Amino acid sequence: MSTVGVLAVVAGMAVAVAAVGGAALTARRVAGTADAAALAAADTASGAVSGYPCDAAARVTAAAGWQLTECHVDGLIATVTVAGAYGGVPLDARSRAGPPDVSSP
């Protein structure tokens, strides 16, 4: 009987570790997509790519299977927020791209 209990605990822990690992991987994918979308928007804002910055960010986000929830462009700086989910748990990632801040030493 104790063998069955130990196996049940080990199986339960394996499922929990797999769920946490999957959520962490999905969060990194959402963050990577936010980075790529912000870069696409900043490239478009700078004129390196034709089009509208937030449209470019939305295309990158849609290609990755996530949703662009916010996009703001201030001059050459683009800030985006991307939403995703893992097992019903919402995940958001925000990213900013643009030229470097030259006022910092």
DAGI-V896886 format. One record per residue. SS is DSSP state (hx for helix, st for strand, lp for the rest). Layout:
BEGIN
ss=(SS;SS)
END
This chain:
BEGIN
ss=(lp;hx;hx;hx;hx;hx;hx;hx;hx;hx;hx;hx;hx;hx;hx;hx;hx;hx;hx;hx;hx;hx;hx;hx;hx;hx;hx;hx;hx;hx;hx;hx;hx;hx;hx;hx;hx;hx;hx;hx;hx;hx;hx;hx;hx;hx;lp;lp;lp;lp;lp;lp;hx;hx;hx;hx;hx;hx;hx;hx;hx;hx;hx;hx;lp;lp;st;st;st;st;st;st;st;st;lp;lp;st;st;st;st;st;st;st;st;st;st;lp;lp;st;st;st;st;st;st;st;st;st;lp;lp;lp;lp;lp;lp;lp;lp)
END
